[in-house]
Amino acid sequence: MIPKNHKNFIDTSIDILKEDLRILGVAVGGSYITNEMDEYSDIDLVIAVDTAHYNDVMNERIKIVEKLGILLSAFTGEHVGEPRLLICLYGPELLHVDFKFVALDDIAKRVEEPIILWQRNNCISEVLKSEEAKFPIPSLQWIEDRFWVWVHYGSTKIARGEIFETIEFISSLRQMVIGPLLLMKNGKLPRGVRKIEIDAPESIDLLKETIPTYSIESCIKSLKLIIQMYLELREHFLTEDFIKRTEAEKSSLNYLNTIKNINE
C-alpha cells in the first residue's frame, strides 16, 4: 500500500505534468518498485522529456516542480554525481521527492527497472526495450587495488591524532566496502549500508563494533575489525583471476600495528 500523502502527490503531479507537451511520461523507481514504500520513504520520479526540448525543460525545472505542491526547498544533485536530479522537499506534510529529468533518448540507461506511471504513445516502453537495467556492482579487484592504500591513509590520520577525520574515514569504508560486500553476500544489491539491518542481520553485531568512539585506541580497534571483515568477505568472493596486493597488505598492516607505540 502506498501512503496516502505519497499517492496524492504522485496522482496530482501526473495530472499537472501531462499539460506540458514537452514532457513525454513519468516513471517511478526506488521503494515503489519493490512495494516497500512507507510513510518515511521518498518518491523517486523519472521525468521523460522530449529530447528537442530537453535544455529548455532543464532550465525551467524549478518552475515546473513548483506547480506540483508547496515547495519548501530544492537543489540539484551534482553532489551525488547526477546533475539531472532535482531534490525537493514539499509541505506542509513533509515529503521528499527526487525528480530525475531525462531526455527520452537517454532513458534506457538505467540502474533499475522503473514502473511507468504515464506516457505518451508508449514512447518510454519502446525506448526501454533497447537496453536492460544495470545496477553498478563493485569489482572486488577494484576494492583490493585501493583498500590497503586506504588503510595506510586512515592509519596516518590516527597517528596524527585526527580522530574526527578517522571516524569519518572508517564510516566511508563501511559505506564503500563492507556494506556492499555484505549485502551482495546476502543476495542483495550493494547499496552502501542501506537497510543492512534487515538484509544482513547476522553481521550487525560485528558491524556495530566497527563504530569507534573518540579515542585513538577505539579507532585502531575499529579499523582492524574493518580489515578483518574485509579479509573474510574477500575470501568469500575470491576468483581464480583475482590478484591479492600482498605486499601492500603486509606493509599497511605493519604500519597500523606501530601506531599505538607512536602515541605512547
C-alpha positions in Angstrom: 0.0 0.0 0.0 1.3 3.4 -0.9 0.9 6.0 1.8 -1.9 8.5 1.2 0.3 11.6 1.1 2.6 9.9 -1.4 -0.2 8.7 -3.6 -1.9 12.0 -3.7 1.3 13.8 -4.7 2.0 11.3 -7.5 -1.5 11.5 -8.9 -1.6 15.3 -8.8 1.9 15.5 -10.3 0.9 13.4 -13.3 -2.2 15.4 -14.0 -0.2 18.6 -14.0 2.8 17.3 -15.9 0.5 16.0 -18.7 -0.3 19.6 -19.6 3.3 20.2 -20.6 3.7 18.8 -24.1 7.5 18.7 -23.8 7.1 16.0 -21.1 6.5 12.6 -22.6 6.0 10.5 -19.5 6.6 9.8 -15.8 8.1 6.7 -14.2 8.9 5.9 -10.6 11.7 3.9 -9.0 13.1 3.1 -5.6 10.9 1.6 -2.9 7.8 2.0 -5.1 9.1 -0.8 -7.4 9.5 -3.3 -4.6 6.3 -2.3 -2.8 8.3 -1.3 0.3 7.2 2.3 0.3 6.1 3.6 3.8 5.5 7.0 5.4 9.2 7.6 5.7 10.0 6.9 2.0 10.9 9.5 -0.5 9.5 9.4 -4.0 11.9 8.8 -7.0 10.3 10.1 -10.1 11.8 9.9 -13.6 10.5 12.6 -15.9 10.9 11.7 -19.6 11.5 14.8 -21.7 11.3 15.3 -25.5 15.0 15.5 -26.5 14.4 18.5 -28.7 13.1 20.5 -25.7 15.4 19.0 -23.0 17.6 22.0 -22.4 14.6 24.3 -22.1 13.0 21.9 -19.5 16.2 21.6 -17.6 16.4 25.4 -17.3 12.8 25.5 -16.1 12.9 22.6 -13.6 12.3 24.7 -10.5 9.2 26.4 -12.1 7.9 23.0 -13.2 8.1 21.3 -9.8 6.8 24.4 -8.0 3.4 23.7 -9.7 3.2 20.3 -8.1 2.8 21.3 -4.5 4.0 23.6 -1.7 7.8 23.5 -2.5 9.8 24.3 0.6 13.3 23.8 -0.9 15.0 22.3 -3.9 18.6 21.8 -5.1 20.3 19.9 -7.9 22.2 16.6 -7.5 25.8 17.4 -8.5 27.0 16.2 -5.1 25.9 12.7 -5.9 27.2 12.9 -9.5 23.7 13.3 -11.0 23.2 16.9 -12.3 19.9 15.8 -13.9 18.5 15.2 -10.4 16.4 17.8 -8.6 16.0 17.0 -4.9 12.9 18.6 -3.3 11.1 19.0 0.0 7.4 19.7 0.0 5.0 20.6 2.8 3.0 21.2 4.9 3.1 17.4 5.5 6.7 16.9 4.7 7.5 14.8 1.6 10.9 14.3 0.0 10.7 13.9 -3.8 13.6 13.3 -6.2 12.9 14.3 -9.8 15.3 13.0 -12.5 14.7 14.8 -15.7 15.9 12.6 -18.6 15.9 13.1 -22.3 13.9 10.3 -23.9 16.9 9.2 -26.0 18.8 8.6 -22.8 16.2 6.9 -20.6 17.3 3.4 -21.5 20.5 3.8 -19.5 19.2 3.0 -16.0 20.2 1.1 -12.8 16.7 -0.3 -12.1 13.5 -1.1 -13.9 11.1 1.7 -13.2 7.4 1.5 -13.2 5.9 3.7 -15.9 3.0 5.7 -14.4 2.1 7.6 -17.6 3.5 8.0 -21.1 2.6 9.4 -24.5 2.1 6.8 -27.2 4.2 4.1 -25.3 7.3 6.1 -26.0 9.1 5.2 -22.8 8.2 1.5 -23.1 9.7 1.4 -26.6 12.9 3.0 -25.6 13.4 0.8 -22.6 13.3 -2.3 -24.8 16.6 -1.3 -26.3 18.7 -1.9 -23.2 18.5 -3.8 -19.9 18.8 -2.1 -16.5 22.3 -2.5 -15.0 22.9 -1.8 -11.3 26.6 -0.9 -10.8 28.3 -3.9 -9.0 31.6 -3.1 -7.3 34.6 -5.1 -8.5 36.5 -6.9 -5.8 39.7 -6.3 -7.7 38.9 -2.5 -7.8 38.4 -2.6 -4.0 41.6 -4.7 -3.4 43.7 -2.3 -5.5 42.6 0.6 -3.2 41.9 -1.0 0.1 45.4 -1.2 1.5 46.2 2.4 0.4 43.1 3.4 2.2 44.2 1.5 5.3 47.5 3.3 5.3 45.8 6.6 4.8 43.5 6.0 7.8 46.4 4.9 9.9 48.2 8.1 9.3 45.2 10.1 10.4 45.1 8.1 13.7 48.8 8.6 14.2 48.4 12.3 13.7 45.6 12.4 16.3 42.9 13.5 13.7 40.2 11.5 15.4 37.1 13.1 13.8 38.7 12.6 10.4 39.4 9.0 11.2 35.9 8.3 12.4 34.5 9.7 9.1 37.1 7.6 7.2 36.1 4.4 8.9 32.5 5.2 8.1 33.4 5.6 4.4 34.9 2.1 4.5 31.7 0.7 5.8 29.8 2.5 3.1 32.1 1.7 0.1 33.5 -1.7 1.0 32.0 -3.7 3.9 28.3 -2.8 3.5 28.1 -3.5 -0.3 30.0 -6.8 0.1 27.8 -7.9 3.0 24.7 -7.1 1.0 26.0 -8.9 -2.0 26.8 -11.9 0.1 23.2 -12.0 1.2 21.9 -11.7 -2.4 21.0 -8.0 -2.2 22.0 -5.0 -4.3 25.2 -3.3 -3.0 23.5 0.0 -1.8 26.1 1.0 0.7 24.7 0.2 4.2 21.1 0.8 3.3 18.6 -1.5 5.1 21.6 -3.6 6.1 19.9 -4.3 9.5 17.2 -6.1 7.6 19.2 -7.6 4.8 22.3 -8.8 6.7 21.1 -9.3 10.3 23.7 -11.9 11.1 26.5 -9.3 10.7 25.1 -6.4 12.6 26.6 -7.1 16.0 30.1 -7.3 14.4 29.4 -4.3 12.2 28.4 -2.2 15.3 31.9 -2.9 16.7 33.4 -1.0 13.8 31.9 2.3 15.0 34.6 3.9 17.0 34.4 6.3 20.0 36.5 9.4 20.2 39.9 7.8 21.1 43.0 6.5 19.3 42.5 3.1 20.8 38.9 2.8 19.6 39.8 4.0 16.1 42.6 1.4 15.9 40.3 -1.4 17.1 37.6 -0.4 14.7 39.9 -0.1 11.7 41.4 -3.6 12.5 37.9 -5.0 12.6 37.0 -3.4 9.3 40.2 -5.1 7.9 39.1 -8.5 9.4 35.7 -8.3 7.9 37.2 -7.3 4.5 39.6 -10.3 4.5 36.7 -12.7 5.3 34.5 -11.2 2.6 37.4 -11.2 0.1 37.7 -14.9 0.6 34.0 -15.4 0.0 34.1 -13.6 -3.4 37.6 -14.8 -4.5 38.0 -15.8 -8.1 40.9 -17.5 -9.9 42.0 -14.3 -11.7 41.9 -12.2 -8.5 45.3 -10.6 -7.6 45.9 -10.0 -3.9 48.1 -7.0 -3.2 50.1 -8.9 -0.7 53.0 -6.5 -0.2 50.7 -3.6 0.2 48.6 -5.5 2.7 51.6 -6.6 4.7 53.1 -3.1 4.8 49.9 -1.4 5.7 49.1 -3.8 8.5 52.6 -3.4 9.9 52.3 0.4 9.8 48.9 0.2 11.6 50.4 -2.0 14.3 53.1 0.6 15.1 50.6 3.4 15.8 50.0 2.5 19.4 53.7 2.7 20.1 54.0 6.1 18.4 51.3 7.5 20.7 52.6 6.0 23.9 
